[in-house]
Amino acid sequence: MSFLEEKEYHPIMVGVSYKNADEYVRGNFSLQKQNILSIINEAKALKIEELFIISTCNRTELYAVNTSADLLIRLLTNHSKGTASTFHKLGYIKKANEVITHLFRVGIGLDSQILGDFEVIGQIKKAYSFHSKEKSIGVYFDRLINSVIKTSKITKTKTKISTGAASITYATTQYIIKSIPDIYKKNILLFGTGKIGHNTCKNLLKHTQNITLINRTDEKAKKIGESLELTFKKYEELKEAITSSDILIVATDADEPVINKNHLPTNKKLLIIDLSVPSNVNKDVKEDTNHTYISLDTLSKLKDETLDIRKENIPVVEDIIAEEIEEFSQWITYNRKYAGVLDAFKNQLLQNQLDKITIGRRNKHLHKETNVSTEIATLFSQKITNQIALFLKENPSKASESLHLIREIFQLK
């Protein structure tokens, strides 16, 4: 494709979510960081132009441009425990404008298990940062994802779609305080101190200090325990800690169940809340009637007056999304013909900055300003590219001359 030939984008996505798939199925399709990296590498080998992946407790979705749904499904099933037959029964495929609308709704929280869930945009930001570093997204998804992030900020400022506290971690706390009398007298064991576990812990601290932390990595539990002034124990003490607890919250991110029936006490009833996807609680625990097992899906169905307020704001939020989608569509119209040269220019500019960082670290006598972070270099490259894109948009008659000049100056390939 020449630099002046229009770049066509045909977005497509495949996914599995809570709407059709239970926690067990979602667990089979969930992707750990190493799985996502493997998919990215295979996608590059297959010449897939852009790829963006979201994998949370609610959904696993693969977004791409100019490829087929069958190929994305194959990538998903090759690197997860999910099967093609299960996907075709419970999964979904979206194309063209449906992809754009869907990602906006996911990012704003309209498509979440808990309406207006503000945690999902953080997960998208984290995924965006990861994919940017792995260079699996280009001009199209860079712009689309940033538009979603921008829209999330607007809706939070102008509407009440995320008003109050309503998230899985909040729902967990509400369930416990409503179900367990005198919670401050009960011993709570939190197994898993990642983001979900940490947020759950902070919510619970408003009601009780009787919380013990355990993590598969002892040092992480120790660090958080000390910062929150809570008791922490070593992973090898897990069974003993469970036996002395009244409530067990499992928020680990293991690939397989790490809690089984042998861990449970026989002399009292235990409340077990499983926040992990895939589920880290064995089937024999879930079926044990001597204890109470609460799943992620059960928590998401709890009613809260906060959600009623959020529902009233849906029409306004949808209007904002429609405006932002229109703006994104206009950007595609104006800029798709320039995408090839802009993408090449941004990559060249970024590489120049990264080279300076490398040289600066090897030669300490150079000015300290060369030791900037990769993130700053990325933002700088994107900012300059955006300025050029804006110029081209506002001065279409000068586009051809400008693009040729950029190509010659930077020797773009």
C-alpha positions in Angstrom: 0.0 0.0 0.0 1.4 3.4 -0.9 1.4 6.2 1.7 -1.4 8.1 -0.2 -3.6 5.1 -0.6 -6.6 5.1 1.7 -6.2 2.7 4.7 -9.3 0.6 5.3 -10.2 -0.7 8.7 -12.7 -3.5 9.3 -12.9 -4.1 13.0 -14.0 -7.4 14.4 -14.2 -9.0 17.8 -15.0 -12.4 19.4 -15.8 -12.9 23.1 -17.3 -14.8 25.9 -19.0 -12.9 28.8 -21.2 -13.3 31.9 -24.3 -12.8 29.7 -24.3 -16.3 28.3 -21.4 -18.1 30.1 -21.3 -19.0 33.8 -18.1 -18.5 35.9 -16.9 -22.0 35.0 -17.0 -21.4 31.3 -15.6 -17.9 31.6 -12.8 -19.4 33.7 -11.9 -21.8 30.8 -11.7 -18.9 28.4 -9.8 -16.5 30.8 -6.3 -15.5 29.8 -3.3 -14.9 32.0 -0.6 -12.5 31.0 1.6 -15.2 29.5 -1.4 -16.5 27.4 -2.1 -13.0 26.1 1.5 -12.5 25.2 1.5 -15.9 23.3 -1.6 -14.8 21.4 0.0 -11.5 20.5 3.1 -13.2 19.2 1.1 -15.7 17.1 -1.0 -12.9 15.8 2.1 -11.0 14.6 3.3 -14.2 12.9 -0.1 -14.4 11.2 0.3 -10.8 10.0 -2.8 -9.6 12.0 -2.4 -5.8 11.8 -3.8 -4.8 15.2 -5.0 -6.9 18.2 -6.4 -5.9 21.6 -7.4 -8.3 24.3 -9.6 -7.8 27.4 -9.7 -10.6 30.0 -11.5 -9.9 33.3 -13.8 -11.8 35.6 -16.7 -10.8 33.5 -15.4 -11.4 30.0 -12.7 -12.4 27.6 -12.7 -10.5 24.3 -10.3 -10.3 21.3 -10.5 -7.2 19.1 -8.7 -6.9 15.8 -8.9 -5.3 12.4 -8.9 -6.8 8.9 -9.0 -10.4 9.9 -11.6 -13.2 10.3 -13.6 -14.3 13.3 -12.5 -17.9 12.7 -8.9 -16.9 13.1 -9.6 -15.0 16.4 -11.6 -17.9 17.8 -8.7 -20.2 16.9 -6.2 -17.9 18.7 -8.5 -17.8 21.8 -9.1 -21.6 22.0 -5.4 -22.4 21.2 -4.3 -20.4 24.3 -7.0 -21.0 26.8 -8.9 -24.0 28.1 -12.0 -23.1 26.1 -13.1 -25.1 23.1 -14.4 -24.0 19.7 -17.6 -26.0 20.2 -18.3 -24.2 23.5 -17.5 -20.8 22.0 -20.0 -21.4 19.1 -22.7 -22.2 21.7 -22.0 -19.4 24.2 -19.7 -16.9 22.5 -20.4 -13.9 20.3 -19.0 -12.2 17.3 -19.3 -8.5 16.4 -18.2 -6.7 13.3 -17.9 -3.2 11.9 -19.7 -0.5 13.9 -21.0 -3.1 16.4 -17.4 -3.5 17.6 -17.0 0.2 18.3 -20.3 0.5 20.1 -19.6 -2.6 22.2 -16.2 -1.4 23.4 -17.6 2.0 24.4 -20.4 0.3 26.4 -17.9 -2.1 28.1 -15.6 0.8 29.0 -18.3 3.0 30.4 -19.8 0.1 32.4 -23.1 -0.3 30.6 -22.2 -3.9 29.7 -20.9 -4.9 33.2 -22.4 -7.4 35.6 -22.8 -4.4 38.0 -24.0 -1.4 36.0 -21.5 1.5 35.9 -18.7 -0.6 37.3 -15.8 1.8 37.5 -13.2 -0.9 37.8 -13.5 -2.0 34.1 -12.0 1.2 32.7 -9.0 0.6 34.9 -8.7 -2.9 33.4 -8.9 -1.4 29.9 -6.2 1.1 30.7 -3.9 -1.6 32.0 -4.5 -3.8 28.9 -3.9 -0.7 26.7 -0.6 -0.1 28.3 0.4 -3.7 28.0 -0.6 -3.9 24.3 1.1 -0.6 23.5 4.4 -1.9 24.9 4.0 -5.1 22.9 3.2 -3.0 19.8 0.1 -5.1 19.0 -2.1 -2.1 18.5 -1.8 0.6 15.9 -3.5 3.9 14.8 -7.0 2.4 14.9 -7.2 0.9 18.3 -4.9 3.5 19.8 -7.5 6.1 18.9 -10.5 4.0 19.7 -9.3 3.0 23.2 -8.3 6.5 24.1 -11.8 7.7 22.9 -13.3 5.2 25.3 -11.1 6.3 28.2 -12.0 9.9 27.4 -15.8 9.1 27.3 -15.5 7.3 30.6 -14.2 10.5 32.2 -17.0 12.5 30.7 -19.8 10.2 31.9 -18.4 10.1 35.4 -18.3 13.9 35.5 -21.6 14.7 33.8 -23.8 11.7 34.9 -24.4 9.5 37.9 -23.7 6.2 36.1 -20.9 5.5 38.5 -22.3 7.3 41.5 -21.9 5.7 44.9 -20.1 2.5 45.6 -21.2 -0.5 43.5 -18.6 -3.0 42.3 -17.8 -6.7 42.9 -15.6 -5.7 45.8 -18.3 -3.5 47.3 -20.9 -6.2 46.7 -18.8 -8.6 48.6 -18.6 -6.4 51.6 -22.3 -5.6 51.5 -23.1 -9.3 51.3 -20.9 -10.1 54.4 -22.3 -7.3 56.6 -25.9 -8.1 55.7 -25.5 -11.9 56.1 -23.2 -12.1 59.2 -24.3 -10.5 62.4 -21.6 -8.9 64.5 -19.1 -9.0 61.7 -16.5 -7.3 64.0 -16.5 -10.5 66.1 -15.8 -12.8 63.1 -12.4 -13.8 61.7 -12.0 -13.1 58.0 -9.3 -14.7 55.9 -8.5 -13.0 52.6 -6.5 -15.4 50.4 -5.1 -13.4 47.5 -3.9 -9.8 47.7 -4.0 -8.7 44.1 -6.1 -5.8 43.0 -9.5 -7.4 43.7 -8.3 -8.8 47.0 -6.7 -5.5 48.0 -9.8 -3.5 47.2 -12.1 -5.9 49.0 -9.8 -5.6 52.0 -10.0 -1.8 52.0 -13.8 -2.0 51.9 -14.0 -4.5 54.8 -11.7 -2.3 56.9 -14.5 0.2 57.2 -16.4 -2.5 59.3 -13.8 -4.7 60.9 -10.1 -5.1 61.7 -10.3 -8.9 62.1 -8.8 -9.6 58.7 -5.8 -12.0 58.1 -4.0 -11.9 54.7 -2.4 -14.8 52.9 -0.9 -14.8 49.4 0.8 -17.4 47.4 3.7 -15.0 47.4 4.4 -14.4 51.1 6.2 -11.1 50.6 3.2 -9.5 48.9 0.9 -10.4 51.8 3.4 -9.1 54.3 3.8 -5.8 52.4 0.1 -5.1 52.3 -0.5 -6.4 55.8 2.1 -4.0 57.2 0.7 -1.1 55.3 -2.8 -1.7 56.5 -1.7 -2.9 60.0 -3.3 -6.3 59.5 -2.2 -9.8 60.4 -0.6 -11.8 57.6 0.5 -15.4 57.4 2.6 -17.6 55.2 1.2 -19.6 52.4 2.2 -22.8 54.2 -0.1 -21.9 57.1 -3.2 -21.7 54.8 -5.1 -24.7 56.2 -4.5 -23.6 59.8 -5.6 -20.1 59.0 -8.8 -21.3 57.3 -9.6 -23.5 60.2 -9.5 -20.6 62.6 -11.6 -18.3 60.3 -15.3 -17.7 60.0 -15.2 -16.2 56.5 -12.9 -17.1 53.7 -12.5 -14.8 50.7 -10.7 -16.4 47.7 -9.3 -13.8 45.3 -6.3 -15.6 43.8 -5.4 -15.7 40.2 -4.2 -19.3 39.9 -4.9 -21.3 36.8 -6.3 -24.2 38.9 -8.3 -24.5 42.1 -6.2 -24.0 45.2 -8.9 -24.5 47.8 -10.3 -28.0 48.3 -12.3 -29.9 50.9 -9.3 -30.9 52.9 -8.7 -27.3 53.7 -12.1 -26.9 55.4 -12.8 -27.2 59.1 -15.2 -30.0 60.2 -16.4 -28.5 63.4 -18.0 -25.3 62.2 -19.7 -23.7 59.2 -17.6 -21.5 57.0 -18.7 -18.8 54.6 -16.6 -19.1 51.4 -16.7 -16.2 48.9 -15.0 -16.9 45.6 -13.9 -13.8 43.6 -11.5 -15.6 41.3 -11.8 -16.3 37.6 -11.1 -19.1 36.8 -12.6 -20.3 40.0 -9.8 -21.2 42.5 -12.3 -23.2 44.6 -12.6 -27.0 43.9 -15.9 -28.6 43.0 -16.0 -30.6 46.2 -16.0 -27.4 48.3 -18.9 -25.9 46.2 -20.9 -29.1 46.8 -20.2 -29.4 50.5 -23.5 -28.5 52.2 -21.7 -28.1 55.6 -20.4 -24.7 54.3 -21.9 -21.8 52.4 -20.3 -21.1 49.0 -21.0 -17.8 47.2 -19.8 -17.3 43.7 -19.0 -14.1 41.7 -22.2 -14.5 39.7 -24.3 -14.7 42.9 -22.8 -11.4 44.2 -23.4 -9.6 40.9 -27.1 -10.3 41.2 -27.5 -8.5 44.5 -29.8 -5.5 44.4 -28.7 -2.1 45.6 -30.5 1.2 45.6 -27.3 2.7 44.1 -28.0 0.8 40.9 -31.5 2.3 40.6 -29.9 5.8 40.4 -27.4 4.5 37.8 -30.2 3.0 35.7 -31.9 6.4 35.5 -28.7 7.8 33.9 -28.5 5.3 31.1 -30.2 7.4 28.4 -27.9 10.4 29.0 -24.9 8.1 29.0 -26.0 6.6 25.7 -26.3 10.0 24.2 -22.8 10.9 25.2 -21.5 7.6 23.8 -23.3 8.3 20.5 -21.6 11.8 20.3 -18.1 10.3 20.9 -18.7 7.5 18.4 -19.6 10.1 15.8 -16.4 12.0 16.6 -14.4 8.8 16.3 -16.1 8.0 13.0 -15.2 11.4 11.7 -11.6 10.9 12.7 -11.5 7.6 10.7 -13.0 9.4 7.7 -10.4 12.1 7.8 -7.4 10.1 8.9 -7.6 6.6 7.4 -6.0 7.8 4.2 -3.0 9.1 6.3 -2.8 6.1 8.7 0.1 4.4 7.0 2.4 7.3 7.1 1.3 8.4 10.5 1.8 5.0 12.0 5.2 4.7 10.4 6.2 8.2 11.6 5.1 7.5 15.2 7.0 4.2 15.3 10.1 5.9 13.9 9.9 8.8 16.4 9.3 6.4 19.3 12.3 4.2 18.3 14.5 7.3 18.1 13.4 8.2 21.7 14.0 4.7 22.9 17.5 4.7 21.4 18.3 7.8 23.3 17.1 6.2 26.5 19.3 3.2 25.9 22.4 5.4 25.1 21.7 7.6 28.1 21.7 4.6 30.4 24.9 3.2 29.0 26.7 6.5 29.1 26.0 8.1 32.4 28.0 11.2 31.5 25.3 12.2 29.1 22.7 14.8 30.2 20.3 13.2 32.7 17.3 14.2 30.5 18.1 11.4 28.2 17.1 9.0 30.9 13.4 9.5 30.4 10.9 6.6 30.8 9.5 4.6 27.9 6.1 5.7 28.9 7.0 9.4 28.4 8.7 8.6 25.1 5.4 6.9 24.0 3.3 9.8 25.0 5.7 12.2 23.3 5.5 10.3 20.0 1.8 10.1 20.2 1.4 13.8 20.9 3.5 14.8 17.9 1.7 12.4 15.7 -1.7 13.7 16.9 -0.6 17.3 16.0 0.3 16.2 12.5 -3.0 14.3 12.1 -4.9 17.5 13.3 -3.0 19.6 10.7 -3.8 17.1 7.9 -7.5 17.1 9.0 -7.7 20.9 9.0 -5.6 21.4 5.8 -6.6 18.6 3.4 -5.2 20.5 0.4 -1.7 20.3 1.9 -1.9 16.6 2.8 -0.2 15.2 -0.2 2.8 17.6 0.0 3.1 17.2 3.8 3.1 13.4 3.7 5.7 13.3 1.0 7.9 15.7 3.0 7.5 13.6 6.2 8.4 10.4 4.4 11.6 11.9 2.9 12.8 13.6 6.1 12.3 10.5 8.3 13.1 8.0 5.5 10.0 6.0 6.3 9.6 2.5 4.9 
